[in-house]
Amino acid sequence: MEQTIGEVARRTGVTERTLRYYEVLGLLTPRRDTGGRRRYDVEQVDRLYRIRLMRELGHRATLRPKANRCLSVGLSARRGSSRRCSGFG
């Protein structure tokens, strides 16, 4: 189920402005509908939760391009991924 930027903001507590900022940084890549509006799927919302978790844990590097590698790790690949994600921060 896809959600609008307003729906994602309300459900996650992240402002619309922050969601747009994360998009500019390349951390989120919502799909655009025919009217040009952002549409967030489940994967994007999950990625947003990982961004927030890393920020809460003190990873300021989350906003750096290198962080994309760690934010993209799927649930099934996470067990062996700690070496790939360490060293940025």
N, C-alpha and C positions, 0 to 999 in steps of 0.2 A: 504494500500500500504506500503510495507516495503522499508526501505532505508538503504544504506550502511553507515558505519561510516563517510566516506568522505562527503556524501550527507548531513547527519545530521549536521556535523561540518560546512559546507558551509551555510546551511539554518538557523542555529541558532546562529552562531558566537562563538560557543564553540569549542575549539581545540580538535583534535582527542585524544591528550594526556589526556585532562581533562575528556573526555568521558570514556577512559580506566580507569582512576583513580576512577571515580564514580562507575564503574563496580567492581573494587577491593573492594571498600567500601560497596558494596551491594546496592547502591542507584539506579542503573540501572541494568537490567538483559536482555540484548538483546539476541535474539535467535541466534543460530549458524546454518549456512547452511551446506550442505554436505562437503564443502571445508573448514569449520571451520571459515568462515568469519562472522562477526557480522551483524545481520539484525535487524533494529529498526522498530517496528510497531508504530502505532498511539499512543497507550497507553504509550510506552516508551518515545516518543517525548513530549507528554503532561506532563509526570512526569519530564522530563528535564526542561521544562518551569517552573514548580512549584519549582524545586530546585533553578533555577536561580532567580525566584521572591523572594523566602525566603532569599536567600543570599543578594540580593539587598536591602531587607528590614532590613538587619542587623542580621539575624538569623545565627550566626556562627555555631550553633548546627546542622544545616542541614547536616553536615558531620558526625554526630554521629548516631549510629545505632537506637537510639530512634526516630530519625526523620522519619524513614521509615513509621511509623504509620501515620504521617501527610501527607506524600507524596502519600500515597496509598488511601486517602479519595477520593471517586468518586464524580462526580458532583452532583448526586442526594442526597448524604449523607452529603454534606458540611454544610448545614444549621445548623444541630445540632451537629457538630463535634468540635466546638471551645474548649470545655472542654477537649476532648481527646488529643488535640494538644497543649494545653497550658502547661506550666511548664517545658519545655525543652528549655534551652537557657540561 
